[in-house]
Amino acid sequence: MKTFKSIIDFQNEFSTEEKCREYLETQRWGLSPACPFCGSVNVHRFPNNRIFKCREKLCRSKFSVTVGTVYENTKIPLTKWFLATYILSVHSKGISSLQLANWLGITQKSAWHLNHRIREMFGDNASELLEGIVEVDETYVGGKESNKHKSKKAIKNGAGKKAMVLGAVERDGRVKVKVLDQTDSETLGATVESFVSSDSILVTDESHAYKKVGQKYNHKKINHRDKEYVRREDISVYCNESAFRYNNRKALTL
Ligand SMILES: [Zn+2]
């Protein structure tokens, strides 16, 4: 892939369906288009420039450069696919489908599709941000501090401090969990931001630790009795699972 100085540069290069197709053809075939069904290079290009027909007697297949690719059978123009790919490649933290939809002038559903397919192409599902209503909660290896008797609570930033497990759960069920060595609100905030898209509704408990990062979101605070948004049972299952693995391996990679 070429590198581009700016998004303007990129758009000039891929401003039409034609240009995008040409690029894909060169990437896929170089100078000699080949039938994707039988591999023959004995093919005819129709005057519309887009469709080919295989000349092999036993094949005779019609095809275009998008056959068998992520772009096949999509109503989304290649120009938008390309632009989305560019945008996602420069936003290493990922962006939300809603943002992508606004930028490209497509529906959020289409944007979600693009977002997922392109991430798959990049092979980095891990950097996809959670979106929508996302509940975040933390627990400690060995139990949540606030649930402990005062005498058993860890001394703040001191010895005996437990590792924190931070979990985020999206309404449609995607989950991110991480063990944090530092439990200060900066670390916690940065982790939340690395998990959750900025236009999400962030749901947490009333802990002060979420106050600062909460200002960057539509932040809903719930107390433990309020069940309006709650999937707290699920989240503690994930957190406990991670804590368990952490205890066993002393290191967790997610
Ligand atoms: Zn063929």
Residues whose N, C-alpha, C, O or C-beta is under 5 A from the ligand:
A	BS01	ZN	C35 F37 C38 G39 S40 C54 E56 C59 R60 S61
